[in-house]
Structure formats: C-alpha cells, structure tokens
Amino acid sequence: MDKKHLLIQLQSLRLKLHEIAEARGSLTDPDVLAISEEADQLIVALQHIQKNEITPITIRRDN
C-alpha cells in the first residue's frame, strides 16, 4: 500500500473512532478498541514507510 492510501484510511478510521466513542460514551467499548487497534497498525505501517524514505546521511571525515 502506498503512503497516500494509508493516510486516507487512517483519517477515515479516526473519524469512525470518534463517532463510535461518542455514541457509546466509552473509550473502552470493544468496538472502539478494535478500531483503535486497526488505526495503530496503520500508524506503524506509515512509520515503516517514513523510515524507509529517509536517506541515511554519510558523514565524511577529511584528515
């Protein structure tokens, strides 16, 4: 999956999470927790993509 798709998916989950948490009146509701865990997985995937996008900088020492 590409970064843009994951970001769109994460935004959608964030909105869904907010709606369900508000409707259920609890952040510990099983449905809220399930959506939160799914969002966490997307965040980790995005972090891996971002880590791979960063080009390592080589330090050159001139003597």
C-alpha positions as CSV (number, residue, x, y, z in Angstrom):
1,M,0.0,0.0,0.0
2,D,1.2,3.5,-0.7
3,K,1.5,6.3,1.9
4,K,-1.3,8.4,0.5
5,H,-3.8,5.5,0.7
6,L,-2.7,4.7,4.2
7,L,-3.2,8.3,5.3
8,I,-6.7,8.4,3.8
9,Q,-7.5,5.1,5.5
10,L,-6.2,6.4,8.8
11,Q,-8.2,9.6,8.6
12,S,-11.3,7.6,7.9
13,L,-10.7,5.4,10.9
14,R,-10.0,8.5,13.1
15,L,-13.4,9.9,12.2
16,K,-15.1,6.5,12.7
17,L,-13.4,6.1,16.1
18,H,-14.6,9.5,17.2
19,E,-18.2,8.8,16.2
20,I,-18.4,5.4,17.8
21,A,-16.6,6.5,21.0
22,E,-19.1,9.4,21.3
23,A,-22.1,7.2,20.5
24,R,-21.1,4.5,23.0
25,G,-19.9,7.0,25.6
26,S,-16.8,4.9,26.4
27,L,-13.3,4.7,25.1
28,T,-13.1,1.1,26.4
29,D,-16.0,-0.2,24.4
30,P,-14.9,-3.3,22.4
31,D,-15.8,-1.7,19.1
32,V,-13.8,1.5,19.9
33,L,-10.8,-0.6,21.0
34,A,-10.9,-2.7,17.8
35,I,-10.9,0.5,15.6
36,S,-8.1,1.9,17.7
37,E,-6.0,-1.2,17.2
38,E,-6.6,-1.0,13.5
39,A,-5.5,2.6,13.5
40,D,-2.4,1.6,15.5
41,Q,-1.5,-0.9,12.8
42,L,-1.8,1.8,10.1
43,I,0.3,4.1,12.1
44,V,3.1,1.5,12.4
45,A,2.9,0.8,8.6
46,L,3.2,4.6,8.0
47,Q,6.2,4.8,10.3
48,H,7.9,2.0,8.4
49,I,7.3,3.8,5.1
50,Q,8.6,7.0,6.5
51,K,11.7,5.3,8.0
52,N,12.5,3.9,4.6
53,E,12.0,7.3,2.9
54,I,14.7,8.9,5.0
55,T,18.0,8.6,3.2
56,P,20.9,7.9,5.6
57,I,23.5,10.7,5.7
58,T,27.0,9.6,5.3
59,I,29.5,11.5,7.4
60,R,32.8,12.0,5.6
61,R,35.8,12.9,7.6
62,D,38.7,14.6,5.9
63,N,42.0,14.2,7.6
